[in-house]
Amino acid sequence: MKKLNKVMINILIIMLFFQSGSIAAKASDNATFYVQTAQALSDGTIQVSIYLDGVSSLGGIDAELFFDSEKVTFISSSIGNSLNSSMADINYDAENSKIHYVILYPTVTKAHGIIINAVFQLKEGQSYQPKLQINDLIDNSDDLNDIPYNIKYQQSDGKWEDSADESGTLAKDEIIENTLDEYGAPEDKDKEGNSGTVSVDSSNNVTGALTDSEAAADNPEVLMKTEDGKDTEHTTEDTATEDTATEDTATKETETEKASPEIENTEINKKIKVKKANKEEKEMDSAVIVMSSLILLLIASAVYAGRKRR
């Protein structure tokens, strides 16, 4: 009986290993976000760049940047040149003094470089550093595994700490340059400004983001908003027909679009939510399989023990 129990335990351990082993292996990345000390720009504003490093397969990110509206005025924000993606949306929430970013990477992306640039106008002091919050960081696997991460804030003297710098002191230029050399990608170093990246201004105008028509071209079926606010599925052909009719009756939309009040309604976030739901369903199925197998093993053990007594 003891021998049988030992065999059952070994079988259960092996089952659990195969059920969870693939997830553990894929989630081996340990990302670090580096919130740089502020850089003084020529127009009198400051720019805070946020670097991401330590991710070999980046799939998506949902992040929020919070700032103190009594100390700074938000001017603009963009995704970094090296980690830019047209499948992204940025929403400026003036009421809550935050900028919300949702970025999806359709292909495997190695993260090493600037992921966010934010520009502010100072109301007081020489410098300011906003606070970063990560809601989701996932890899590019079919399971959309969560990637563990750390957040580090650069102080005005160049040191990295777990909390934001509140000294209000502007760092030397060499600290900015050294940080770019260490954590920046070639695209971040070679290109000036934010041309070509997804960006948002203080009026909440988003440029460079993937439009519904472009999303439909990449995906045969996408969710799109109807006039009554309900979601409906459109095929690529339907979208093309509607676009042609729209062009005949109205002027063509510009690349600059008004960001939705709720970023949760964006196409990118819907994709992430659907994939996460599929992941949770798979994990639930795996748990059911393990529990069912354990029950069967216990029944088999009881039957075997009963026969031994006879």
Sequence and secondary structure as in RCSB ss.txt:
>XXXX:A:sequence
MKKLNKVMINILIIMLFFQSGSIAAKASDNATFYVQTAQALSDGTIQVSIYLDGVSSLGGIDAELFFDSEKVTFI
SSSIGNSLNSSMADINYDAENSKIHYVILYPTVTKAHGIIINAVFQLKEGQSYQPKLQINDLIDNSDDLNDIPYN
IKYQQSDGKWEDSADESGTLAKDEIIENTLDEYGAPEDKDKEGNSGTVSVDSSNNVTGALTDSEAAADNPEVLMK
TEDGKDTEHTTEDTATEDTATEDTATKETETEKASPEIENTEINKKIKVKKANKEEKEMDSAVIVMSSLILLLIA
SAVYAGRKRR
>XXXX:A:secstr
 HHHHHHHHHHHHHHHHHHHHHHHHHT   EEEEE   EE TTS EEEEEEEEEEEEEEEEEEEEE  TTTEEEE
EEEE STT  SSEEEEEETTTTEEEEEEEEEEEEEEEEEEEEEEEEESSSS    EEEEEEEEESSTT  B  EE
EEEE TTS EESS   S     HHHHHHHHHHH  HHHHH  S TTS EEETT EEES   HHHHHHHSSEEEEE
 TTS EEEEEHHHHHHHHHHHHHHS    S EE  S GGGSHHHHHHHHHHHHHHHHHHHHHHHHHHHHHHHHHH
HHHHHHHHH 
